[in-house]
């Protein structure tokens, strides 16, 4: 499990296609402090398994399904990526619960300066993710834990503070780029449970009052 608090910006050394999937190699430093073969690592919000750890790099095999559902397939040598190690049992949940299981990709629309290095980010989201998005709810964008500040039709907006601007990949995006989206796992569970309820009558304020609420 991750929290969406990015620890380091890594640089892609190689993205080597295979017969199925690809092998990704990332140069980095901070996350290598306790890296071992088989450790989990979130790369742009995608949970991968590290192999061949070295003092300044690690590799990971990227499955065909991951390439299809995320933006990892667009990575090239020199690309910057957001990196985060899993939350330790004694760690603080500084962002929100992030599994590293990307639900899909959104379209980067704009990043507008608000002033003092604060930015307004707009992302177009797929229609099938809309039920899991709420105003002031959590969303992971390329592994970054963010709070939804506005929802308008198929577009969500979030505010980017100076620290996030300086320490993530957001500054390098261009209009039309794909960004990985992971919705709040709690929202997904609630939506499934509600979908199984046999609700015969729409709940209203009046109905609640009739029943003593």
C-alpha positions in Angstrom: 0.0 0.0 0.0 1.1 3.5 -0.8 0.0 7.0 0.3 0.5 9.2 -2.8 3.4 11.1 -1.2 6.1 11.2 -3.8 9.6 10.5 -2.4 11.7 11.1 -5.5 11.8 11.9 -9.2 13.5 9.1 -11.1 14.8 9.1 -14.6 14.1 6.4 -17.1 17.3 4.8 -18.2 15.7 2.3 -20.6 12.3 1.0 -21.6 12.9 -2.2 -23.5 10.0 -3.9 -25.3 9.8 -7.7 -25.0 7.7 -10.4 -26.8 5.0 -9.5 -24.2 5.3 -6.5 -22.0 8.5 -4.6 -21.4 11.5 -4.1 -19.0 11.8 -0.7 -17.4 15.0 0.6 -15.8 15.0 3.7 -13.6 17.9 5.7 -12.2 17.3 7.0 -8.7 18.8 7.4 -5.3 16.5 7.9 -2.3 14.3 4.8 -2.9 17.3 2.6 -3.3 18.2 3.0 0.4 16.4 -0.3 1.4 15.6 -1.7 -2.1 15.8 -5.5 -2.4 14.8 -7.8 -5.2 11.1 -8.4 -5.1 10.2 -5.1 -3.3 7.2 -3.1 -4.4 7.7 0.3 -5.9 5.2 2.7 -7.3 6.2 4.3 -10.6 3.9 7.0 -11.7 1.4 5.4 -9.4 1.7 1.9 -10.8 2.8 -0.8 -8.4 5.7 -2.7 -9.9 8.1 -5.4 -8.6 11.7 -4.3 -8.4 14.4 -6.6 -9.9 18.2 -6.2 -10.4 18.6 -3.5 -7.7 21.9 -1.6 -8.0 23.3 1.4 -6.1 21.7 3.9 -8.4 19.0 2.0 -10.3 16.4 -0.7 -10.4 14.5 -2.6 -13.1 10.9 -3.8 -13.3 8.9 -6.0 -15.7 5.8 -4.3 -17.0 3.0 -6.6 -18.0 1.0 -6.1 -21.3 -2.1 -5.2 -19.2 -0.2 -2.5 -17.3 1.1 -1.0 -20.6 -2.5 -0.9 -21.9 -4.1 0.6 -18.8 -1.4 3.1 -17.8 1.0 5.7 -19.4 4.1 3.6 -18.7 4.2 2.5 -22.3 4.9 6.1 -23.3 8.1 6.3 -21.2 11.4 6.7 -23.0 15.0 7.1 -21.9 15.2 10.4 -20.1 11.5 10.5 -19.0 11.0 11.6 -15.4 8.8 9.4 -13.2 7.3 9.7 -9.7 8.6 7.2 -7.2 7.2 6.0 -3.9 8.1 3.1 -1.7 5.3 1.2 0.1 4.1 2.5 3.5 5.8 0.9 6.4 3.7 -0.4 9.4 5.0 2.4 11.5 4.7 5.1 8.9 2.2 8.0 8.6 -0.6 8.0 6.1 0.2 11.4 4.8 -1.9 11.3 1.7 -4.6 8.6 1.2 -4.8 4.9 0.6 -3.3 4.2 -2.8 -2.9 0.7 -4.0 -0.9 1.3 -7.1 -3.7 -0.3 -9.2 -4.4 2.2 -11.9 -8.1 2.4 -12.9 -7.4 4.1 -16.3 -5.8 7.2 -17.8 -7.1 10.7 -18.1 -6.1 13.5 -20.6 -4.0 16.3 -19.3 -5.9 19.5 -20.3 -4.1 22.4 -18.7 -2.0 23.6 -15.7 -2.7 27.3 -15.1 -0.7 29.5 -12.8 -2.7 30.9 -9.8 0.3 32.8 -8.4 3.2 32.1 -6.0 3.8 28.7 -7.6 0.3 27.5 -7.0 -1.3 25.9 -10.0 -4.8 24.8 -11.2 -4.6 21.4 -12.9 -7.5 20.2 -15.2 -7.8 16.5 -16.3 -10.4 15.0 -18.6 -11.5 11.7 -17.0 -13.2 8.6 -18.6 -16.9 8.3 -18.1 -16.7 5.0 -16.2 -14.6 6.6 -13.4 -17.1 9.4 -12.8 -19.1 7.5 -10.1 -16.0 7.3 -7.9 -15.2 11.0 -8.0 -16.6 13.5 -5.5 -15.9 17.1 -4.6 -13.2 17.2 -1.9 -12.6 13.5 -2.4 -9.2 11.9 -3.0 -7.6 11.0 -6.4 -4.2 9.7 -7.3 -2.8 11.3 -10.5 0.4 9.6 -11.7 0.8 8.4 -8.1 0.3 11.9 -6.5 -2.3 12.1 -3.7 -4.5 15.1 -4.6 -7.9 16.5 -3.5 -10.6 17.1 -6.1 -11.3 20.9 -6.1 -13.9 20.9 -8.8 -15.9 18.5 -11.0 -17.5 19.8 -14.2 -18.9 17.4 -16.7 -16.0 15.1 -17.7 -13.3 17.3 -16.2 -11.8 17.2 -12.7 -9.6 20.0 -11.3 -7.1 20.0 -8.4 -4.9 22.7 -6.9 -1.1 22.0 -7.0 0.9 23.6 -4.2 4.5 24.8 -4.7 6.1 21.7 -3.0 4.1 19.3 -5.3 5.0 21.4 -8.4 8.7 21.3 -7.6 8.9 17.6 -6.6 6.8 15.7 -9.1 6.5 15.2 -12.8 3.6 17.7 -13.2 5.8 20.6 -14.5 6.8 18.5 -17.6 3.3 17.7 -18.9 1.9 18.9 -22.1 -1.7 19.2 -23.3 -3.0 15.8 -24.4 -0.6 13.7 -22.3 -2.0 10.6 -20.6 -1.9 10.6 -16.8 -2.6 7.6 -14.6 -5.7 7.8 -12.4 -6.5 5.7 -9.4 -9.8 6.4 -7.6 -10.3 6.1 -3.9 -10.7 2.4 -3.0 -13.3 3.2 -0.4 -15.5 4.9 -3.1 -15.2 1.8 -5.3 -16.3 -0.5 -2.5 -19.2 1.7 -1.5 -20.4 2.0 -5.2 -20.4 -1.8 -5.6 -22.2 -2.4 -2.3 -24.9 0.2 -3.2 -25.3 -1.4 -6.6 -26.3 -4.7 -4.9 -29.0 -3.1 -2.7 -32.5 -3.8 -3.7 -33.8 -0.3 -3.3 -37.5 -0.2 -4.2 -38.2 3.4 -3.2 -36.0 6.5 -3.7 -34.7 7.9 -0.4 -35.9 11.5 0.3 -35.6 14.0 3.1 -39.3 13.5 3.8 -38.9 9.7 4.1 -36.1 10.1 6.6 -38.3 12.5 8.7 -41.1 10.0 8.6 -38.8 7.4 10.1 -37.6 9.6 12.9 -34.3 10.9 11.4 
